[in-house]
């Protein structure tokens, strides 16, 4: 099997969504980020 490299890049930033990115959605995104980091560190 051949090794390969995967690069993950941001496509959008929070600022791109303006008022649609409500404080509630911001909090939800932060919770998801923390959960993903915890899974990655397992």
C-alpha positions as CSV (number, residue, x, y, z in Angstrom):
1,X,0.0,0.0,0.0
2,X,1.3,3.5,-0.9
3,X,1.3,6.2,1.7
4,X,-0.5,9.5,1.0
5,X,-1.0,12.8,2.7
6,X,-4.3,14.5,3.3
7,X,-4.5,18.3,3.7
8,X,-7.6,19.8,5.3
9,X,-8.2,23.5,4.6
10,X,-10.8,25.9,5.9
11,X,-13.3,26.9,3.3
12,X,-15.4,29.3,5.3
13,X,-14.8,31.5,8.3
14,X,-17.4,32.6,10.9
15,X,-17.3,36.1,9.5
16,X,-18.6,34.9,6.2
17,X,-22.0,34.1,7.7
18,X,-22.6,37.5,9.3
19,X,-25.8,37.7,11.4
20,X,-26.8,34.2,10.4
21,X,-24.0,32.8,12.7
22,X,-25.9,33.4,15.9
23,X,-24.4,33.2,19.3
24,X,-26.3,29.9,19.8
25,X,-24.7,28.5,16.6
26,X,-21.3,29.8,17.7
27,X,-21.6,28.0,21.1
28,X,-22.7,24.8,19.3
29,X,-19.7,25.0,17.0
30,X,-17.3,25.5,20.0
31,X,-18.8,22.4,21.7
32,X,-18.3,20.3,18.5
33,X,-14.7,21.5,18.2
34,X,-13.9,20.5,21.7
35,X,-15.6,17.1,21.3
36,X,-13.6,16.5,18.1
37,X,-10.4,17.5,19.8
38,X,-11.1,15.0,22.6
39,X,-11.7,12.2,20.2
40,X,-8.5,13.1,18.3
41,X,-6.5,12.9,21.5
42,X,-7.8,9.4,22.4
